[in-house]
């Protein structure tokens, strides 16, 4: 349900779906698209601390605004530039905003979505925000998408993050093109990046092309560009995913299981986010066996996609797993089975890497991350002896942190992941 690092440029040809178009909500999520800003974005916004201008021709340094002001600026930028001629109200649906590095939804992204409804209603009455449901999406409205991404002082998604990049886009399902873009930068004060329950509980982070397509459509693009086809071709599935995810977040686990299961049987529903929802809902309902069967499917797909990250929750500064509801024994058993099967089928090996957040000394982080990777390897080898010569361990410390805010809580749990990368022996 999460995303792979990849370019945020969108130049793929469009394909129009024949009715339902589908796509977002989450996933665990894979890969991240925290690429550098385009020239448009850099000119429209920027970051935390103004730097001195070294040349007369240099543009004034952009500044990160207080959070609410940044959201308002980006919304006005987006809707104010949308050049659409119509005598009728223009329908807009909001596909839930995500973190541009991880694909997750958080308290902050949810709050931004609610703020948008108020801004549009009061300042841009020709646009009408409509509920995200099948009937409204089938009418091919404008779709609002947005990312809220931690960045550093240079505006990049690397190193220590000091601000947030706000990116908004309006995507026209009738033309298959981006209508308008809006940008700003937000200070970190007042931002709650805590992931919503579904994203907090998701155990794996794997490639999800639809979530990637959502992020690429927002980031690194400009008005007039095509909507990324991985997103456009499945836009209507976003409705079911959003509804099922909402049910899970509200502890309606029977309802979320029924909705995710129905999605899986549909043409567009076989997605990492749907499998994650089935796993989580079964686990909450005490259905351990079907939950672990789904976990095995998720792990297999992640390994086949060349990248799989697991959110093991270790005790602080330790290789001991924290006590919580996660069935770590089952995870390790299934990871061992699927890794062994993949290695044999491909005659390949794995790099099993440990990662940490940005707190503390980096030398200690690298040592701890290696020890955690070694611990997981030992547990897997105990299940499948053949893996002893198939797994190489490495500790990256915080070098490859995805969130890098240093909060050391659920919001940056992916920074403390254990990651599997198949490769040659």
N, C-alpha and C positions, 0 to 999 in steps of 0.2 A: 503494500500500500504506500510505499514511499517511493523515492525516485533516485535515479542514477544521475550523477553529475554529467551534464552535457551542454552543448551550446544552446543558447536561448534564441538563436536566429531561426526564423520561420520562413522557408522558401519552398516548402513542399507543395505540389499541386493539390488543388481541392477536389474532393469527391463529395457530391451531394447525396445524402442518404434519401431513401424513398419514403420517408414518413417520419418515423421517430429517429431523432438524432440524440446521442446520448453521452453523459459523462461526468461528473466529479463528486466530490464530497470528501474523500480521503483515499485512504489506503494506508497504509503504513507504508507505512510507508516508505515507494523507493525513490529514489534518487533525487538529488537536489539540483535546483537550477538557480543557484545564487551567482549568476554570471555578472561581470561588470556591467554598469549601465551603458546604454547607448548614448550618443551625443545629445539626443533629444532629452533623455532623462537627466543627464548631467547639467544641461542648460536650464532645466525646469525646476530643479530642486537642489538640495545637497546636504552637507552634513554637519556634524556636531560642532566642532570648534573652528571658527574662521582662521585661515592662515594668512600671513602677510603676502601682499602682492609683490612679486619680484620684478615685474616688467610692466610698462605703461599699457601694453596691449593685452595683458592678461585680464580675463573676465573677473568680476568680483567674486570672492569665495562664497559658495552657497552655504546656507545655515540650516541646521536642524531646528525645527519649531517645537514648542510644547505640543504634546500628543494630540489634543483635541484640535488645535489650530492646524496641525499638519493634515489631519483627516479632512477638515473643512477645506483647506487649500486644494488638496488633490481632487476632492469632489467637485469643487467649483471649476477647476481646471478641466476636468473630464466633461461635465455636462455643458459648461460654457462654450467649449470648442466643438461640440457635436452639431455639425451642420446637416440637419435633416429637415426637408421641406414636407410638411404634412398639415392638412386642415383638421386632422383628427388627433386625439391624444396618442402619444407614442408609448406602447407597452414595454415595460422592462421587468425582467425577472432577475433575481440575485442568486447566482450559484455561489454557495458559501466560500468566503475568502479562506486562503490557506497561508501557512508559512512558506515562503519561497525557497527555503533550503530543505525542508523536510516533507512538505505536503500536508502537514498536520493543521488541524483547526484548534484554536485556543480560545480562552476567555477573551483575549484581546481581539482576535479576528471576528468573533461573534458580536462583540460590542461595536466594532466598526460597521458591520452590516446593519445593525439596528440604527446607528447614527445616520447612515446614508438615507434610510427611509425618511427620517425627519428632515434632512437637508433638502432632498428632492421635493418633498411635499411643500416646503415653505418657500424655496427659491427657484425651482424649475418645474412649475405646475404642468407644463406641456408633456412632461414625462410622468407616467403613472406606474408606480411599482406594484406589480401584481404577485400573488402567491406563486411559489414554485410548485406547480402541479402539472400533470400530464397534459391537460387541456390547454393550459396557457403556453407551455413549451411547444406543443404541436402546432400552435398558431404562428410559430416562427417569429418571436418577438426579438427585441434586443436583449442580450444576456450580459449582465454586469458580472465581471470577474475581477478578482483582486488578489494581490500578494502583499504580505507584510513580513519583511525579511531583515534579520539582524545583519548589520554591515559594520565595517571598520571606518576609521577616519579618512581613508582614501576612497570610500564608497564601494568597497569590494567585500564579498562574502568570504573573507579569509582573515586569519589573525584574530586579535581580540575585537569583539564587536562593541561599538560604542553608541550606536543609533539604529534606527530602523528605516529601511527604504519602503515607502508606500507607493504601490503601483496599481492603478485602476485602468480598466479597459471596458469598452462597450463593443460587443461582438454582434453583428447583424446576421441572424440565421437565414434571412431571405437571400442575401447576397454572398454569404460566406466570407465576409470581410470585416476587418476591425474599423469601427466608425470613429472612435475617439480614444485618446489616452490622457491620463492624469497622473501627476507625480508630486511627491513631496518627501521630506525627510522628517522623521519624528525623533524627539528625544526619548530616552528610556523611562523617565520619571512618569509614574502613573500608568504604566503599561503592565498588564497581568498576562504573561505568556504561558500560564498554566494550561496544559492541553486538556481538551474536553475528554470525558471519561473513555469514549471509544478509542481515542488516540493515545491516551495515557496507558490503557490496558493492552493495546495491541502488542504482541510479543515479537513480531518480526518486521523488518524493514527491507522491502524488495522492490525490484523494478516495477513500476506501474506506468505504462505508456500513456494512459488516459490522464493521469494526474500530471505527468510530464507535459503532455500537450496543453493542459490548462495553464500551467506556469509559463510555457513558451509563448502562448498566445498573449499573455500579459507582459512578460519581460522581453526586452530586446527586440521589440517590434514597434511599428508606427501605424498611424491611421492609414487605411488603404491596403495594408498587408492582408493576406489570407489568414483565416483562422487555422490554427494547426490541425491537420486532418485527423490526428490521433484523438483529438478532443471533439472535433466537429462530427465525426462519424458515429459518436456514441452519446451525444448530448442528452438524449431523452432518458438514458439510464440514470442520470443525475437525480431525477425526481425520486425514483425508488430508493436509491442509495441514501439520499438526504433524509427521507422519511424513516427508513430502517435505522439509520444512525441516530436520528432524533429519539426514536423509541428506546434504543439502548442507553443513550445518555440520560434518559428519564427513568431508567430501571424497569422498563417494560420489556423484560427479556423474552417472554413468550411471543409477544408481538414482533419484536425485532428478529427473532429466529424465524418466524413464519414469513416475514417480509424478505429477509436475506435469502431464505431457501427458495422462495418464489422467483427472486431475481436470478438465482443461479440456473434455474430452468429456462430462463428467457434467452433470446438470441444474443443479447449484448451483456448478459449478467455474469458471465464467467470471468471475473476480475479479482485481483488480489484483495480489494476492499471488501468484496462480497464474501470471499472465503474467510477473511479475518472476522467479519461480523458473525458468521456461522460458528466459528470456533469460540469467540467470546461469549455469544449467547448460550451455546451449549454448556460452556464451563460455568456460567452464572446459574444455570438451571440444574447443576449437579450431574450433567450428562457427560461424564469424563471420557467414555470410550468414543462416542462420535466426535467429541472435541479433539481428541488426539489423532483421529483419522484425518480430520481436516487440517490439523497442524502438519501432519506428514505431507499432505498435498502442497501446502504453502511452502514448506521447506524444500521440497523437490523442485518446485517452480523457481524458487529463488536461486538454487544451485544451477539449474539449467540456464537461468538468465545471467549467470556469471557473477552474481553478487547477492549475498545474503547476510544481513546483520541481525543479531539476536540481542534483545534488551534484557540481559541478565542483570539482576539488581544485587550488586555486591555490597556488603557492609563497607562503610567509609574506610579507605586506606587498607582494605583487607581483600583476601581471595575467598573469603567465606561468603556464601550467598545469604542474603537477608531472608528472614522468615516472613513470608507473605502468602497470598493465595495461589501464586504461580506454581504449576506442577513441574518443577525443574527436572525431577527424575524422568518424567515422561518426555520433556523437551530433549534432554540429552540422549535418551534412547532413540528417539525418532531422528534426531540430527545425525547420530552415528549410523543408523540404518541407511538413511538417504545419502549420506556422504559416501558410504561404502559402495552403494549401488552406482552412484554417479562416477566414482573413481574407476570402478571396474568397467563400466560401459564406455568410458572415454579414455581409459588407460591414462588417467590424469592424477595429479596430486592437488593439495590445497595449501594455501597460506591461511593460517588461522591467526588473525591479528587482534590484539587487545588495544583499547583506546580509553582515554580519560578526558575529563573536562580540563579547563584551563587554570584551575586552582593549584597552588603549590609550586615547588621547584620542578622544572621539566625533567631533570635527571631522575628524580623520584617517580615522576609520572610514567616515564618510559619503563623503569624497572617494574612498577606495579602493573602496568598494562601487559607486560610480558609474562609476569607471574600468573595473571588471570587467564591469559591465553593458554599457558601451560596447564593450568588447573582443568580447564575445559577439555583440552586434549586428553589428559589422563583419564578423565571420566568417560570420554568417548571411546578410548582404546580399551577400557574395561568392558565396554559393550561389544566392540568389534576389533579384535586384535589386529586384523589386517591394516587398520588405519595407522598403526604405529610408524610404518614407513611411508605413509601417504600424506601425513600432515607435517608441515613446517610451521613453527610459531614465530611471531614477531610482535614486539611492543612498540607502538607508535606514540605513546603518550598523548599529548594534545595536538600533535602536528596536523591531524586530519579532523579536528573538531568541526562538526556541522553547525552547531548553534553557537558555541564559544562565548556565551554570556557569563560563564563562571558561577552561575547560580547554584549549581549542585543540587538541583531538585528535579521534579518530574519534567520540567520544561526543557532541560538539556540532557535528558536520560540517554538520548542517542549518542551523545559524546562519550558515553561509557560503554559502548557496544562491544560485542565480540563479533568479528566479521569473517565470513568465509569467502575466499576467492579461488575458484578452480584455476589450475594452470598446469604447465608441463612438469614432469618429474625431473 
